[in-house]
Amino acid sequence: MEEEEKKKIRTMDVILIVIAVFLLVFIVLMLWMYYKTGGIPDTLCNCVFAVCGGECGVMGWIKTTKDKQQDRLYELEDRAAEKKEDNEDDT
């Protein structure tokens, strides 16, 4: 059990954390601005959430694509191993 794999911090995890912290700070600042002035820049809010949502969507698409490719690789390896076992059983 000493050789358990340590969980690595991956790039996408870091990006998600940065986006979450950024959005939290942004929301707090917008609430403060609304409290002080009675309004917030609507266009800025829309753009910030659109960019962050787009980035998260692209990262989800990348993750899904990587998983599909990895599953396909495993499937091909399994087929090759089964074929090899069948050939060894025939001899």
BADREN-178787 format. One record per residue: residue in three letters; x, z, y of N, C-alpha, C in turn. Coordinates in steps of 0.1 Angstrom, whole numbers, plus 5000, padded with zeros to 4 digits. Last residue first. Example, Ala and Ser with C-alpha at 12.3 -4.5 7.8 and 13.67 -1.06 7.14 Angstrom:
BEGIN
Ser512850714978513750714989512950795000Ala513250784943512350784955513250784967
! end
This chain:
BEGIN
Thr497246934767498446914760498747014749Asp494947034779494846914771496146894762Asp495847234795495047274784494947154774Glu497147094815497947184807497147224794Asn495046964828496046884822496946974812Asp493647194837492947104827494047014820Glu495447284856495047374844494447284833Lys495447074874496647114867496347194855Lys492747094883493246964876494546994868Glu492847344895491947314884492447194876Ala494647284916494947384906494147374893Ala493247094930494547064925494947154914Arg491047244938490847134930492147094923Asp492347434954491647484942491347364933Glu493247274975494247344967493547394954Leu490847194986491747094980492747154971Glu489847434995489147364985489947264978Tyr491747505014491647595002490847514991Leu491247305032492547315026492447395014Arg488647365040488847235033490247245026Asp489147615053488247605041488447475033Gln490647515074491247605065490447605052Gln488747365088489947295083490547385072Lys486947565095486447455086487647385080Asp488547725111487947775099487547665089Lys488947545133490147595125489647645111Thr486347515142487047395137488247435128Thr485847775151485047715140485747595134Lys487747795171487747885160487047825148Ile486847595189488247585183488247675171Trp484347705196484447575190485847555183Gly485147935209484347945197484447815189Met486547825231487247905221486447925208Val484347705244485447625238486247705228Gly482947935250482347835242483347745236Cys484648065268484348135255483648035245Glu484647865288485947905281485647975268Gly482047875296482547755291483847785283Gly481848135306481048095295481547965288Cys483648115328483848205317483048175304Val482347905343483747895338483947985326Ala479848035348479947905341481247875335Phe480548265362479948275349479948145341Val481648135385482448225377481848245363Cys479447985395480747915390481548005381Asn477648185401477248085392478548015386Cys479148325421478648395408478348295398Leu479448125440480548185434480248255421Thr476748095448477447975442478748035435Asp476048345459475448295447476148185440Pro477648595473477748455472477248395459Ile475148845481476348805474476448655474Gly473749105503473748975496475148945489Gly474049345515472749295512472649165506Thr476549455521476049355529474649305527Lys476949675503477449685517476749585526Tyr475649605479475349735485475749735500Tyr476949365474475549365476475049495483Met479549455470479349365481477849365484Trp479149605447479549675459479249595471Leu478449395429477449505432477849585445Met480849255430479549195435478549295438Leu482549445418482749405431481549335438Val481349455392481449575400481649535415Ile481749195384480349245385480349365394Phe484549185383483849095392482449145394Val485149365363485649395377484749305387Leu483949235342483549365345483949405360Leu485348995341483948995344483349135348Phe487949095335487649015347486249025351Val487449205309487849285320487649225334Ala486748965295485749085296486149175308Ile489048805298487748765304486748875305Val490848975284491048945298489748895305Ile489748965259489849085266490049065281Leu489948685253488648745254488648885261Ile492748665253491948585263490548655264Val493348815231493848855244493048785255Asp492148675211491748805213492148855227Met493648435212492148435216491648575218Thr496148525203495948475217494548475221Arg496048835184496148685186495848645200Ile497849085171497049055183497148905185Lys497549145136498249085147497249065159Lys497449415115496649325123497349275135Lys499749425089499349475101498549375109Glu499149435054499349355066498849425078Glu500849675035499649625041499949545053Glu502949785021503049645026501749585031Glu502150025011503050025023503149885029Met500850004988500050005000500950005013
! end
